[in-house]
Amino acid sequence: MIGPRQPIVGADEDVSRLLPRRARWVPVISVMAGSLTAALPIVADWPVLPPFGLLMLLAWRLLRPEMWPAWIGLPLGLFDDLLSGQPFGSAMALWTITFLAFDMMDNRAVWRDYWMDWLAAAAAILFCLAGGVGLVAFTTGGGHLLAIVPQALMTILLFPAAMRLCAALDRWRLAR
Amino acid sequence: MAPPRHRRPGFSRRAQYGLFAAYVVAVAGIVVSLLLVMAARFDPQGFGALRAAAIDLTAPITTAGRTAIDGVASLGDGIAAYWRAGSQNKALRRELEASRAKLVEARAIDFENRRLKRLLGVVGDGNETVAVVRIVGSSASSTHRLVTLSAGSADGIRPGQPVRSSEGLIGRVIETGRISARALLITDGSSTVPVQIIRSGVAALATGQGNGLIELRSLVAGQTPFRRGDVVMTTGAGGIYPAGIPVAVVTSVSRDAAVGSPLADPAKLDFAAVLKPFQPDLPPPPAPAKGAP
């Protein structure tokens, strides 16, 4: 199991309001920092950089299912769209759809473990990257599904590392 | 491991309503964002001001990082050049002698070219530079192939202006902020450039593939006019890209098309020139009607 589970106050009441400011903002800021990697001075003529914003979002969602409401993908996706160069609204829509799908999965699944998390994240990554290609093709035309294969593989392989990073951040943000 | 406790609101009415409201907001948000995507299809420049503000905010960071990277990279190049100084010197001297003769020839051709143009009354060759900029970043995680330029509307850069380097065509500007701009590369899937083969003059269209390569399709039916190693250059048709800028070199030929790699590799580029749009085909403004009833 990754990261210590803190005792949940009350019977799943709105816990987030009881937490200090750092504990509430660290996840949001880490996802935004992931989106900001698009501003790194890398000039590539092939989509090579994994979408770190999406990686952090998925890792937080699978680590702390109760932390965020389903609409959190809207503001975070808007920030990602501003920087990534994708058409406006694409990350907003894709990330929120992913969150709704995860909520449905949580209501059905009986068992969850490390491999299930990775599998779910891999499906979400493939959905978001392929959806991004589709939306770019819809808005301006062009684009190849094959062009994202290396990026998708790299992102899926990076997911456990993102989960580790989130677990470390989680421990830090909830430390007394 | 049993599933973690999820948003089970229990018996609290307030928690139940809160959960329901979150889902309503999420679904409404999905609808709104899909509408935004639709809007982007019909008006690609929409929300340009927001995007421009975002690139203006991040461009200084990107530029600073790029400078640091260039410093490190040129240090490595310098050391390598020092090690190979002797052999490099010999090779360069040979190359210099060969190119000196070519240079004299090119000067003569250039002179004749200008004389003929003057005779024909052609004004301007479309290679007027608006600004010389640095390429500082790109949309490395997106399917869109965009690069960030280090100058914006404050330096006279406007959407639609072509961008080239000394090696060849890079693309065209699509968004401008105050101090930065974004250009669409010719390797993007939505970019099409009218070109011709330098060897034979056969016209073709160069469309990006989104993976760093360019697909070339000839405009004449029949046998493929491409050969490996052919260089294509812009024709000036369409009015955006000036004529005579090298675009790509053919790397593989199939039955009805060819694949080329761009001559200007954005990853190795440092500086680029933003040019004025080339519009020789625009009809002259209609003369004011004289003596019309």
Interface residues (C-beta under 8 A of the other chain):
Chain A: M1 R5 I8 A11 D12 E13 D14 L36 T37 A38 A39 L40 P41 I42 V43 A44 D45 W46 P47 V48 L49 P50 P51 F52 P65 E66 P69 A70 W71 G73 L74 G77 L82 L83 S84 G85 Q86 P87 F88 G89 S90 M92 A93 T96 I97 F99 L100 D103 D106 N107 A109 V110 W111 R112 D113 G132 V133 L135 V136 A137 F138 T139 T140 G141 G142 G143 H144 L146 A147 I148 Q151
Chain B: M1 A2 P3 P4 R5 H6 R7 R8 P9 G10 S12 A15 G18 A22 Y23 V25 A26 V27 G29 I30 V32 S33 L34 L35 L36 V37 A39 A40 R41 P44 G46 F47 L50 R51 A54 T58 A59 I61 T62 T63 G65 R66 I69 I135 V136 G137 S138 S139 A140 S141 S142 T143 H144 R145 L146 V147 R182 L185 T187 D188 G189 S190 S191 T207 G208 Q209 G210 N211 G212 P262 D265 P266 A267 L269
